Amino acid sequence: MGNRLSRIYTRTGDDGTTGLGDGTRVAKDAARVAAYGTVDELNSALGVLLAQSLPDDARTVLTEVQHELFDLGGELCIPGSALVHEDDVTRLERRLDAWNENLPPLKDFILPGGGMSAASCHLARTIARRAEREVVTLSHQHAVRPEAIRYLNRLSDLLFVLARVLARADGHGEVLWRKDGRRRG
C-alpha cells in the first residue's frame, strides 16, 4: 500500500509542477499529467454512471473497470510500470461481445441520449476517447505500453455498446440521427 495522505495540501504544486509516482517533478500541463488526469476524469464519469440505477451485470463490469482505470492511471503516473495487461483488454472484449450479441445491427448513427444512464455512458465514452488520444500523444514523447492504448480503445467501444443496452433497458430507446431532420434557419 502506498503512502497515506494526512494532509491534503502540500504547497509543492504552487509552482506549476506536480510529482509523478517515481518522485520526478514535471509541469502540470505535461503530456503524462494530461493522460493520467483524463483517465481520472473518466473514472469520475463512471462514478456518476454507477450512482444511477443499472443492471447488475453492468454495475459489476463498471466497478471492475474503475479499479482497472485506477491501475492505468498509476501506470501512466509511474514511468516504466505495468499495471494494465492484455487479459484486461480481453475481458472487456468478451463483455462487449456478450452485450452486443443481443442488439440489433446499427443502420443509423446514434446520438448521445436515451435516458440518464445511457447519456451518462455516452459522456464516459467520449472521455475514454479523449483519454486514448492523450495517451497516444504521450506515446509520441515517452514509452507507453500498447496495452494502455488498447485498453482505452476497447473501453470506449464497450461504453458505446453499454449505452445502447442501457437506452433499451430504461425504456427510452436509442436516439437515432436523422440527416433530414435538422432544423434549417
Secondary structure, DSSP 8 states (H G I E B T S, - for coil): -----S-S--STTTTSEEE-TTS-EEETTSHHHHHHHHHHHHHHHHHHHHTS---HHHHHHHHHHHHHHHHHHHHHHSTT---S-HHHHHHHHHHHHHHHHTS----S-EES-SSHHHHHHHHHHHHHHHHHHHHHHHHTTS---HHHHHHHHHHHHHHHHHHHHHHHHTT---EE--GGG----
